[in-house]
Amino acid sequence: MLALIGILLIILWLGGFFMHIAGGFIHLVLVLAVVFFVLHLLRGKA
């Protein structure tokens, strides 16, 4: 589930990056995607 959310956030970030929309929001989405990805990695090994 976390991997799916992370992938979705990365896709949204890439879409916003290429379409130049919501400048500050894009960086927030990227940070959230990285956080979810790290949480997924940590929970997968535990």
ChimeraX commands (.cxc) that place a marker at each C-alpha (Angstrom):
marker #1 position 0.00,0.00,0.00 radius 0.5
marker #1 position 2.77,2.46,0.88 radius 0.5
marker #1 position 4.62,1.57,-2.31 radius 0.5
marker #1 position 1.50,2.38,-4.34 radius 0.5
marker #1 position 1.12,5.75,-2.62 radius 0.5
marker #1 position 4.82,6.49,-3.13 radius 0.5
marker #1 position 4.64,5.64,-6.82 radius 0.5
marker #1 position 1.52,7.76,-7.24 radius 0.5
marker #1 position 3.20,10.74,-5.56 radius 0.5
marker #1 position 6.29,10.38,-7.76 radius 0.5
marker #1 position 4.10,10.30,-10.88 radius 0.5
marker #1 position 2.25,13.42,-9.72 radius 0.5
marker #1 position 5.57,15.14,-9.01 radius 0.5
marker #1 position 6.92,14.29,-12.47 radius 0.5
marker #1 position 3.68,15.46,-14.08 radius 0.5
marker #1 position 3.85,18.76,-12.24 radius 0.5
marker #1 position 7.54,19.19,-13.04 radius 0.5
marker #1 position 6.97,18.84,-16.77 radius 0.5
marker #1 position 3.77,20.93,-16.81 radius 0.5
marker #1 position 5.18,23.70,-14.53 radius 0.5
marker #1 position 2.17,23.81,-12.23 radius 0.5
marker #1 position 2.00,24.46,-8.48 radius 0.5
marker #1 position 5.70,25.23,-8.02 radius 0.5
marker #1 position 6.06,24.87,-4.23 radius 0.5
marker #1 position 3.56,22.02,-4.07 radius 0.5
marker #1 position 5.71,19.88,-6.37 radius 0.5
marker #1 position 8.59,19.88,-3.91 radius 0.5
marker #1 position 6.23,18.91,-1.09 radius 0.5
marker #1 position 4.96,15.98,-3.18 radius 0.5
marker #1 position 8.53,14.86,-3.86 radius 0.5
marker #1 position 9.41,14.95,-0.16 radius 0.5
marker #1 position 6.27,12.96,0.70 radius 0.5
marker #1 position 7.10,10.39,-2.00 radius 0.5
marker #1 position 10.62,9.93,-0.60 radius 0.5
marker #1 position 9.28,9.59,2.96 radius 0.5
marker #1 position 6.75,6.96,1.93 radius 0.5
marker #1 position 9.41,5.08,-0.03 radius 0.5
marker #1 position 11.79,5.02,2.93 radius 0.5
marker #1 position 8.99,3.88,5.25 radius 0.5
marker #1 position 8.20,1.09,2.80 radius 0.5
marker #1 position 11.83,-0.04,2.74 radius 0.5
marker #1 position 12.09,0.01,6.54 radius 0.5
marker #1 position 8.85,-1.92,7.05 radius 0.5
marker #1 position 9.80,-4.45,4.39 radius 0.5
marker #1 position 12.99,-5.42,6.24 radius 0.5
marker #1 position 11.41,-5.48,9.70 radius 0.5
marker link #1:1,2 radius 0.2
marker link #1:2,3 radius 0.2
marker link #1:3,4 radius 0.2
marker link #1:4,5 radius 0.2
marker link #1:5,6 radius 0.2
marker link #1:6,7 radius 0.2
marker link #1:7,8 radius 0.2
marker link #1:8,9 radius 0.2
marker link #1:9,10 radius 0.2
marker link #1:10,11 radius 0.2
marker link #1:11,12 radius 0.2
marker link #1:12,13 radius 0.2
marker link #1:13,14 radius 0.2
marker link #1:14,15 radius 0.2
marker link #1:15,16 radius 0.2
marker link #1:16,17 radius 0.2
marker link #1:17,18 radius 0.2
marker link #1:18,19 radius 0.2
marker link #1:19,20 radius 0.2
marker link #1:20,21 radius 0.2
marker link #1:21,22 radius 0.2
marker link #1:22,23 radius 0.2
marker link #1:23,24 radius 0.2
marker link #1:24,25 radius 0.2
marker link #1:25,26 radius 0.2
marker link #1:26,27 radius 0.2
marker link #1:27,28 radius 0.2
marker link #1:28,29 radius 0.2
marker link #1:29,30 radius 0.2
marker link #1:30,31 radius 0.2
marker link #1:31,32 radius 0.2
marker link #1:32,33 radius 0.2
marker link #1:33,34 radius 0.2
marker link #1:34,35 radius 0.2
marker link #1:35,36 radius 0.2
marker link #1:36,37 radius 0.2
marker link #1:37,38 radius 0.2
marker link #1:38,39 radius 0.2
marker link #1:39,40 radius 0.2
marker link #1:40,41 radius 0.2
marker link #1:41,42 radius 0.2
marker link #1:42,43 radius 0.2
marker link #1:43,44 radius 0.2
marker link #1:44,45 radius 0.2
marker link #1:45,46 radius 0.2
view
